[in-house]
């Protein structure tokens, strides 16, 4: 079995004749300093025309550069046979539709039963060696598209797209009430609640956070709504915090369900409490993820269908909260 993943291959073009190899690796392949340091110590990490070379050499037009990363495994994650839904897979990426209730990565007190345990078992069952590298996270109770990189180069490049804001992360939420505008944005800094550190709040001293939204469906003159959302930043619990801040907490969200008592009347509060009991988690689903594939060099979009519990919630709202208005 090979010790390396399939190499990244790059042929030196005429305009780069005479460049330092280091310049090609950093400027053209955009390999990070951290990864470059690892490759330099790898026996076949950096090969030029089939030979191991120093990155200080000059290249010539037509030279064949091969970059190889050593195969890795997540030895600290216990393999566990757990079902999960694969949306897309190639030798560089694994895209899954995460179920609600599943933690992405083992944490203190949750060493098994996570998505990572299931993915590691899946790879081992196929005699494949990859380290579990989620490119982003979803809350335990949030369902939807999740991207996992199979090597450090792919993880680096998609993570950099996340930082640059070129990754499109789209969500749908079913919430109490309806935003006052059919579409708009919530621009509110987020930080920990000093009284309950596990919660987040909108606060002037927080970290910048911006959420774009568009109302898709409303029920009962705005007593509930479906809203599509796009994150312009990635703060913990961002959608849940921002929607609560404008008076529209997500249905089923026990952590962020409460509002100041003077914001809603007793009848509305009772109706919301009843609807919160219709679902076992916050009604939030990551339905679409788009980014540039670092190896294929093309824009890719992955979509996760509406899960059964959210479909059932919509159906129940249809029956209980007529009339319904669809806006798209």
Number of C-alpha atoms within 10 A of each C-alpha: 5 7 12 16 18 15 16 14 14 17 15 20 13 11 9 18 14 13 16 16 22 17 17 19 19 13 11 12 17 14 20 15 11 10 13 20 11 12 18 15 10 16 12 21 19 25 19 21 12 12 11 15 15 14 18 11 13 15 22 18 14 14 16 16 21 20 21 19 22 20 16 17 15 15 10 10 20 17 21 17 14 16 11 15 13 14 16 13 13 8 11 20 21 19 20 22 23 26 20 21 14 18 23 21 19 17 10 5 6 10 15 18 18 22 22 27 24 21 24 24 19 18 16 14 11 8 10 15 18 21 22 23 19 20 18 15 16 20 15 16 18 21 26 25 28 26 23 23 24 25 20 18 21 19 20 19 21 22 17 13 15 19 12 10 15 14 20 16 22 21 22 24 26 26 29 28 24 24 21 12 10 13 14 14 17 15 14 21 18 23 22 16 13 10 7 9 10 9 15 22 23 21 14 11 10 14 14 17 21 19 19 17 23 19 22 18 20 26 23 16 14 17 17 26 28 24 22 21 24 19 20 20 17 18 17 17 15 22 26 23 24 24 22 21 16 14 20 23 30 29 29 24 21 15 14 20 20 13 15 7 9 7 9 12 9 10 9 14 16 12 12 21 16 12 19 21 13 16 15 15 21 26 25 28 28 25 23 19 20 16 19 16 16 18 13 9 9 10 11 11 14 17 19 20 14 14 15 9 15 20 12 13 17 19 12 13 21 16 12 12 17 12 13 17 15 11 11 7
